[in-house]
Amino acid sequence: MKRKHLGCSVLRRFITILAASLFSLLFPQPSALAQSEPDSVLVQRADSILLKANESMQKFDYQTAFRQFTMAVKTVENITDLVSKVRIYLAVAQGNMVVNPNHSLRYLNPALGFSNSLRDTNLLATCYRMLGLDAQNTGYLLTAEDYTLYAAHLDSASHNPNLVRSLCLLGHIYSGLAERQHSDSLARLAIIYLNNTLRQCDSLGINGKTRDAAILGLASAYIGLAEITGNKHFTDTCNLYFTQIKDLPNLDIIAARTVNAVNVRYLIQREKYRQALDLINADSSSYFRSKAGLAEYHRNLYKIYEARGNYSKAFVHLKQYTDIDNEIHGENSVRAVVTSANKKSAAIERLSHEAEVRVFEAERSKMHVINISLLCGLIMVLLLVVFVVRMLQIKRRANSELARKNIELAEQKEEIMTQRDTIKEQSDEIQASINYARRIQRSLLTPEETITRIFPEHFLLYKPRNIVSGDYYWVGQYGDNKVCIVADCTGHGVPGGFMSVLGMTNLNWIVGQNVSPDMILNRLREAIIVNLRQSDDAPTALQDDGEPDSSIDRSCDGMDVAVYVVNEKQMTLTFAGANNPLVLIRDSEIQLLKANKMPVGIYARMNPFENTTIELQKGDCIYTFSDGYQDQFNSDNEHKFTGRRLRELLLEIHQRPMSEQKEILNREYEQWRGPSENQTDDVVIMGVRI
């Protein structure tokens, strides 16, 4: 009896110990964390310090404000509430943009890292927008554009109402780029963004600083257009917006500086040089807080002294402005590399964090299954004492196999879902990038209003095969000479789009220097060869180790171009073509002006392009086009439309109004092509009646 009692006692003790161990394994107790002060107390203290710093900043006591901003950061340095920590860091960074611009990035980069850890899309968008604002304030406009476009992408993806702030900042950035690059197209792009901001502010009922900033940005963009084009109408438009913003109370320091800067530029355009000089001297200290401000200071003084005939002082300020501007351009390139590295680092950190989370989830799932299996094992052991040992072993094997298969299925399902989400995200990003590239390409094409002003009777049939096009057109007027260019670049889609942007960018300065068609083609060919490094002695791209990359073949890309210049005063037409001809129809007869049989780009034969000049008569119809229309296969994919059939169609319809000609050409093309997916190439046809 004693032995039996002793055996039962030992068994009960074993079961109790085993049950207690399993309970502690299945339900672990959390350990208490020691903390000197709660996060809420530290955050409240930091907010109080920020209020004092802002008061010091409004009193222009920047040294005290800088010390108080630093104290606020140290107060929340060790808190675990990352959302509050990011908010404090961003507020300190924004304050330093005024009191000490060189210190802003010290707080923006950590804030970006914390936001990545939180995987909070709205916080990430705010961080990238603040990085864009800091880069804009310090003159690194290309870096600012990169950051702010990414912030706008995040805002749009999460339907964040702060998207309106990103659009407003992009408008200011493009206004600055337009001023720096002397580009009216960038100024017009800035106006588009800022008008869009105002529309969204009206629809959302926003009447605060964002709306005021958009109005101020429009004033800056229009004064920039006035400086670039010399059109006083834009100066008047600037004044309309400027009068809405200049007397607003409670403008922050950065906005007040921008108001003064726009006012100085407006006074210079109105030739009120004495008032402009007085305003610059009254606010001179604000210019010296950043390189961008210093560059603007010397540029404005250069314009004033040059206009007043003080050429010695004008030369001094021009030299200082040029030196500072070149320095900013050099630092811009370095900062762009750093920006790219920061983005890649953030992406790697985010992916690493996601991988760690997946591993943790898998381990937790595994431990949960193991714990359940151990509990089942204990039950089986107890049943084994009472029931059949063999039955317990079979059941344990079955449960173990089932658990293994469930884990495998769960892991496979998780991997498939992750791959699907990754592919969708990449597809959405690629589509968004291509759509934005289309917007940029369309902004470079000559606007319809400009074409109508130069050629009142015309039509333009433009049908890209993809979202972006490899065909483009360019129209301009220099004195009595009206220039029309139609080009077909190598390829279509994104590669053709890159080539078209390269062509239009070069034409903007080539045609301004020479309006002879043969010289335009010769100069464009030289620019393409240099830009694409097509010559044998051109340097190749470098590998990561700094050595030339011999695996990259030299590009043979180029473009087929038709260029003609109309002088309606002398009633002459001068034409030169690279593979693309010109069709002129007069009195129901076709004249075909042939092109040189070589492209604009590197080629086996590199002869100079040749002009063909003919006299014009009133009513002449001129047509230039790419090969996309005539090379289109029919819906059965058996026959091309051909150039002969295109010329016959033009002859048949040339006496009709130009808008009706366009409708007929478009209808005939779509009937021949069939569904839009059958389109084989980009199409552009330009028709002009003298």
Solvent accessible surface area in square Angstrom, and as a share of the most:
residue,aa,sasa,rsa
1,M,194,0.86
2,K,180,0.76
3,R,220,0.80
4,K,144,0.61
5,H,124,0.55
6,L,116,0.58
7,G,41,0.40
8,C,56,0.34
9,S,32,0.21
10,V,90,0.52
11,L,78,0.39
12,R,137,0.50
13,R,161,0.59
14,F,109,0.45
15,I,50,0.26
16,T,89,0.52
17,I,107,0.54
18,L,58,0.29
19,A,45,0.35
20,A,62,0.48
21,S,58,0.37
22,L,15,0.07
23,F,120,0.50
24,S,67,0.43
25,L,82,0.41
26,L,43,0.22
27,F,114,0.48
28,P,101,0.64
29,Q,146,0.65
30,P,123,0.78
31,S,95,0.61
32,A,104,0.80
33,L,164,0.82
34,A,109,0.84
35,Q,103,0.46
36,S,117,0.75
37,E,59,0.27
38,P,78,0.49
39,D,27,0.14
40,S,78,0.51
41,V,62,0.36
42,L,29,0.15
43,V,15,0.09
44,Q,135,0.60
45,R,107,0.39
46,A,0,0.00
47,D,45,0.23
48,S,51,0.33
49,I,20,0.10
50,L,15,0.08
51,L,122,0.61
52,K,115,0.49
53,A,0,0.00
54,N,61,0.31
55,E,106,0.48
56,S,14,0.09
57,M,18,0.08
58,Q,104,0.46
59,K,157,0.67
60,F,141,0.59
61,D,62,0.32
62,Y,35,0.13
63,Q,137,0.61
64,T,34,0.20
65,A,0,0.00
66,F,55,0.23
67,R,140,0.51
68,Q,33,0.15
69,F,2,0.01
70,T,39,0.23
71,M,103,0.46
72,A,0,0.00
73,V,14,0.08
74,K,135,0.57
75,T,24,0.14
76,V,0,0.00
77,E,91,0.41
78,N,138,0.71
79,I,8,0.04
80,T,108,0.63
81,D,54,0.28
82,L,48,0.24
83,V,78,0.45
84,S,18,0.12
85,K,16,0.07
86,V,0,0.00
87,R,108,0.39
88,I,0,0.00
89,Y,16,0.06
90,L,16,0.08
91,A,37,0.29
92,V,0,0.00
93,A,0,0.00
94,Q,91,0.41
95,G,4,0.04
96,N,0,0.00
97,M,6,0.03
98,V,7,0.04
99,V,7,0.04
100,N,38,0.19
101,P,19,0.12
102,N,132,0.68
103,H,31,0.14
104,S,0,0.00
105,L,59,0.30
106,R,156,0.57
107,Y,21,0.08
108,L,1,0.00
109,N,64,0.33
110,P,47,0.29
111,A,0,0.00
112,L,10,0.05
113,G,23,0.22
114,F,49,0.20
115,S,0,0.00
116,N,3,0.01
117,S,45,0.29
118,L,63,0.31
119,R,119,0.43
120,D,50,0.26
121,T,51,0.30
122,N,76,0.39
123,L,30,0.15
124,L,13,0.06
125,A,1,0.00
126,T,37,0.21
127,C,0,0.00
128,Y,7,0.03
129,R,20,0.07
130,M,20,0.09
131,L,1,0.01
132,G,0,0.00
133,L,40,0.20
134,D,3,0.01
135,A,0,0.00
136,Q,38,0.17
137,N,38,0.19
138,T,17,0.10
139,G,2,0.02
140,Y,25,0.10
141,L,13,0.07
142,L,91,0.45
143,T,1,0.01
144,A,0,0.00
145,E,33,0.15
146,D,58,0.30
147,Y,7,0.03
148,T,0,0.00
149,L,47,0.24
150,Y,57,0.22
151,A,0,0.00
152,A,13,0.10
153,H,59,0.26
154,L,21,0.10
155,D,0,0.00
156,S,58,0.38
157,A,70,0.54
158,S,44,0.28
159,H,166,0.74
160,N,14,0.07
161,P,94,0.59
162,N,45,0.23
163,L,41,0.20
164,V,3,0.02
165,R,128,0.47
166,S,0,0.00
167,L,18,0.09
168,C,7,0.04
169,L,16,0.08
170,L,2,0.01
171,G,0,0.00
172,H,31,0.14
173,I,0,0.00
174,Y,5,0.02
175,S,9,0.06
176,G,21,0.20
177,L,6,0.03
178,A,2,0.01
179,E,47,0.21
180,R,54,0.20
181,Q,96,0.43
182,H,117,0.52
183,S,24,0.16
184,D,56,0.29
185,S,36,0.23
186,L,35,0.18
187,A,1,0.01
188,R,102,0.37
189,L,13,0.06
190,A,0,0.00
191,I,17,0.08
192,I,106,0.54
193,Y,9,0.03
194,L,0,0.00
195,N,42,0.22
196,N,47,0.24
197,T,0,0.00
198,L,26,0.13
199,R,145,0.53
200,Q,51,0.23
201,C,0,0.00
202,D,92,0.48
203,S,91,0.58
204,L,99,0.49
205,G,56,0.54
206,I,49,0.25
207,N,121,0.62
208,G,38,0.36
209,K,141,0.60
210,T,20,0.12
211,R,65,0.24
212,D,36,0.18
213,A,34,0.26
214,A,0,0.00
215,I,13,0.07
216,L,7,0.03
217,G,0,0.00
218,L,0,0.00
219,A,0,0.00
220,S,14,0.09
221,A,1,0.00
222,Y,33,0.12
223,I,0,0.00
224,G,4,0.04
225,L,2,0.01
226,A,1,0.01
227,E,36,0.16
228,I,30,0.15
229,T,62,0.36
230,G,54,0.52
231,N,65,0.33
232,K,100,0.42
233,H,117,0.52
234,F,27,0.11
235,T,0,0.00
236,D,66,0.34
237,T,22,0.13
238,C,0,0.00
239,N,49,0.25
240,L,120,0.60
241,Y,46,0.17
242,F,5,0.02
243,T,66,0.39
244,Q,98,0.43
245,I,1,0.00
246,K,87,0.37
247,D,118,0.61
248,L,63,0.31
249,P,104,0.65
250,N,145,0.74
251,L,47,0.24
252,D,53,0.27
253,I,18,0.09
254,I,44,0.23
255,A,23,0.18
256,A,38,0.30
257,R,55,0.20
258,T,39,0.23
259,V,12,0.07
260,N,41,0.21
261,A,16,0.12
262,V,2,0.01
263,N,39,0.20
264,V,1,0.00
265,R,12,0.04
266,Y,28,0.11
267,L,18,0.09
268,I,15,0.08
269,Q,34,0.15
270,R,82,0.30
271,E,115,0.52
272,K,93,0.40
273,Y,46,0.18
274,R,125,0.46
275,Q,98,0.43
276,A,0,0.00
277,L,15,0.08
278,D,71,0.37
279,L,41,0.21
280,I,0,0.00
281,N,84,0.43
282,A,89,0.69
283,D,31,0.16
284,S,34,0.22
285,S,87,0.56
286,S,20,0.13
287,Y,14,0.05
288,F,113,0.47
289,R,77,0.28
290,S,29,0.19
291,K,75,0.32
292,A,26,0.20
293,G,13,0.13
294,L,47,0.23
295,A,7,0.06
296,E,43,0.19
297,Y,32,0.12
298,H,19,0.08
299,R,22,0.08
300,N,0,0.00
301,L,7,0.04
302,Y,47,0.18
303,K,54,0.23
304,I,0,0.00
305,Y,32,0.12
306,E,77,0.34
307,A,54,0.42
308,R,117,0.43
309,G,38,0.36
310,N,55,0.28
311,Y,150,0.57
312,S,81,0.52
313,K,98,0.41
314,A,4,0.03
315,F,131,0.55
316,V,76,0.44
317,H,29,0.13
318,L,62,0.31
319,K,113,0.48
320,Q,74,0.33
321,Y,49,0.19
322,T,56,0.33
323,D,73,0.38
324,I,23,0.12
325,D,24,0.12
326,N,92,0.47
327,E,82,0.37
328,I,1,0.01
329,H,82,0.37
330,G,41,0.40
331,E,52,0.23
332,N,7,0.04
333,S,70,0.45
334,V,97,0.56
335,R,35,0.13
336,A,46,0.35
337,V,107,0.61
338,V,72,0.42
339,T,1,0.01
340,S,47,0.30
341,A,55,0.42
342,N,43,0.22
343,K,48,0.21
344,K,132,0.56
345,S,65,0.42
346,A,8,0.06
347,A,34,0.26
348,I,116,0.59
349,E,77,0.35
350,R,61,0.22
351,L,113,0.56
352,S,52,0.33
353,H,59,0.26
354,E,49,0.22
355,A,38,0.29
356,E,111,0.50
357,V,48,0.27
358,R,95,0.35
359,V,92,0.53
360,F,124,0.51
361,E,67,0.30
362,A,44,0.34
363,E,88,0.40
364,R,135,0.49
365,S,60,0.39
366,K,103,0.43
367,M,86,0.38
368,H,105,0.47
369,V,39,0.23
370,I,68,0.35
371,N,13,0.07
372,I,78,0.40
373,S,55,0.35
374,L,86,0.43
375,L,72,0.36
376,C,44,0.26
377,G,10,0.10
378,L,18,0.09
379,I,83,0.42
380,M,13,0.06
381,V,61,0.35
382,L,66,0.33
383,L,72,0.36
384,L,50,0.25
385,V,98,0.56
386,V,109,0.62
387,F,131,0.55
388,V,92,0.53
389,V,73,0.42
390,R,136,0.49
391,M,129,0.58
392,L,8,0.04
393,Q,79,0.35
394,I,80,0.41
395,K,105,0.45
396,R,125,0.46
397,R,137,0.50
398,A,59,0.46
399,N,60,0.31
400,S,72,0.46
401,E,72,0.32
402,L,108,0.54
403,A,21,0.16
404,R,115,0.42
405,K,102,0.43
406,N,78,0.40
407,I,50,0.25
408,E,71,0.32
409,L,113,0.56
410,A,61,0.47
411,E,91,0.41
412,Q,101,0.45
413,K,140,0.59
414,E,75,0.34
415,E,101,0.45
416,I,112,0.57
417,M,80,0.36
418,T,47,0.27
419,Q,94,0.42
420,R,134,0.49
421,D,72,0.37
422,T,60,0.35
423,I,117,0.59
424,K,128,0.54
425,E,99,0.45
426,Q,98,0.44
427,S,61,0.40
428,D,72,0.37
429,E,72,0.32
430,I,105,0.53
431,Q,84,0.37
432,A,43,0.33
433,S,71,0.46
434,I,41,0.21
435,N,70,0.36
436,Y,41,0.16
437,A,41,0.32
438,R,96,0.35
439,R,119,0.44
440,I,64,0.33
441,Q,3,0.01
442,R,88,0.32
443,S,40,0.26
444,L,45,0.23
445,L,8,0.04
446,T,14,0.08
447,P,66,0.41
448,E,91,0.41
449,E,132,0.59
450,T,33,0.19
451,I,1,0.00
452,T,60,0.35
453,R,162,0.59
454,I,1,0.01
455,F,3,0.01
456,P,97,0.61
457,E,83,0.37
458,H,22,0.10
459,F,6,0.03
460,L,20,0.10
461,L,5,0.03
462,Y,37,0.14
463,K,34,0.14
464,P,31,0.19
465,R,94,0.34
466,N,65,0.33
467,I,56,0.28
468,V,5,0.03
469,S,0,0.00
470,G,0,0.00
471,D,0,0.00
472,Y,0,0.00
473,Y,18,0.07
474,W,18,0.06
475,V,6,0.04
476,G,9,0.09
477,Q,72,0.32
478,Y,80,0.30
479,G,64,0.61
480,D,73,0.38
481,N,39,0.20
482,K,25,0.11
483,V,0,0.00
484,C,0,0.00
485,I,0,0.00
486,V,1,0.00
487,A,0,0.00
488,D,14,0.07
489,C,6,0.03
490,T,65,0.38
491,G,40,0.38
492,H,60,0.27
493,G,8,0.08
494,V,63,0.36
495,P,90,0.56
496,G,0,0.00
497,G,6,0.06
498,F,147,0.61
499,M,13,0.06
500,S,0,0.00
501,V,46,0.27
502,L,40,0.20
503,G,0,0.00
504,M,1,0.00
505,T,73,0.42
506,N,11,0.06
507,L,0,0.00
508,N,82,0.42
509,W,119,0.42
510,I,0,0.00
511,V,1,0.00
512,G,48,0.46
513,Q,115,0.51
514,N,44,0.22
515,V,40,0.23
516,S,34,0.22
517,P,2,0.01
518,D,28,0.14
519,M,65,0.29
520,I,0,0.00
521,L,0,0.00
522,N,21,0.11
523,R,78,0.28
524,L,0,0.00
525,R,17,0.06
526,E,98,0.44
527,A,12,0.09
528,I,0,0.00
529,I,23,0.12
530,V,108,0.62
531,N,70,0.36
532,L,46,0.23
533,R,109,0.40
534,Q,8,0.03
535,S,38,0.24
536,D,132,0.69
537,D,126,0.65
538,A,16,0.13
539,P,95,0.60
540,T,37,0.21
541,A,45,0.35
542,L,116,0.58
543,Q,84,0.37
544,D,160,0.83
545,D,107,0.55
546,G,42,0.41
547,E,101,0.45
548,P,79,0.50
549,D,29,0.15
550,S,112,0.73
551,S,92,0.59
552,I,92,0.47
553,D,128,0.66
554,R,86,0.31
555,S,33,0.21
556,C,107,0.64
557,D,52,0.27
558,G,6,0.06
559,M,3,0.01
560,D,34,0.18
561,V,0,0.00
562,A,0,0.00
563,V,1,0.00
564,Y,0,0.00
565,V,11,0.06
566,V,0,0.00
567,N,17,0.09
568,E,68,0.30
569,K,163,0.69
570,Q,127,0.56
571,M,58,0.26
572,T,34,0.20
573,L,0,0.00
574,T,28,0.16
575,F,1,0.01
576,A,1,0.01
577,G,1,0.01
578,A,0,0.00
579,N,51,0.26
580,N,11,0.05
581,P,36,0.22
582,L,0,0.00
583,V,0,0.00
584,L,0,0.00
585,I,1,0.00
586,R,45,0.17
587,D,118,0.61
588,S,59,0.38
589,E,120,0.54
590,I,59,0.30
591,Q,67,0.30
592,L,67,0.34
593,L,18,0.09
594,K,157,0.67
595,A,15,0.12
596,N,34,0.18
597,K,138,0.59
598,M,4,0.02
599,P,24,0.15
600,V,0,0.00
601,G,1,0.01
602,I,52,0.26
603,Y,96,0.36
604,A,110,0.85
605,R,103,0.38
606,M,78,0.35
607,N,75,0.39
608,P,95,0.60
609,F,6,0.02
610,E,119,0.53
611,N,60,0.31
612,T,54,0.31
613,T,84,0.49
614,I,35,0.18
615,E,136,0.61
616,L,9,0.05
617,Q,92,0.41
618,K,183,0.77
619,G,38,0.36
620,D,1,0.01
621,C,1,0.00
622,I,0,0.00
623,Y,0,0.00
624,T,1,0.01
625,F,10,0.04
626,S,2,0.01
627,D,45,0.23
628,G,0,0.00
629,Y,1,0.00
630,Q,44,0.19
631,D,44,0.23
632,Q,1,0.00
633,F,63,0.26
634,N,26,0.14
635,S,65,0.42
636,D,99,0.51
637,N,109,0.56
638,E,115,0.51
639,H,110,0.49
640,K,88,0.37
641,F,5,0.02
642,T,56,0.32
643,G,16,0.15
644,R,137,0.50
645,R,88,0.32
646,L,1,0.00
647,R,72,0.26
648,E,87,0.39
649,L,19,0.09
650,L,0,0.00
651,L,60,0.30
652,E,133,0.59
653,I,4,0.02
654,H,14,0.06
655,Q,136,0.61
656,R,107,0.39
657,P,79,0.50
658,M,11,0.05
659,S,75,0.49
660,E,59,0.27
661,Q,0,0.00
662,K,80,0.34
663,E,107,0.48
664,I,21,0.11
665,L,0,0.00
666,N,44,0.22
667,R,124,0.45
668,E,69,0.31
669,Y,1,0.00
670,E,68,0.30
671,Q,130,0.58
672,W,50,0.18
673,R,18,0.07
674,G,23,0.22
675,P,74,0.47
676,S,75,0.49
677,E,138,0.62
678,N,54,0.28
679,Q,13,0.06
680,T,53,0.31
681,D,29,0.15
682,D,1,0.00
683,V,0,0.00
684,V,0,0.00
685,I,0,0.00
686,M,0,0.00
687,G,0,0.00
688,V,1,0.01
689,R,43,0.16
690,I,26,0.13
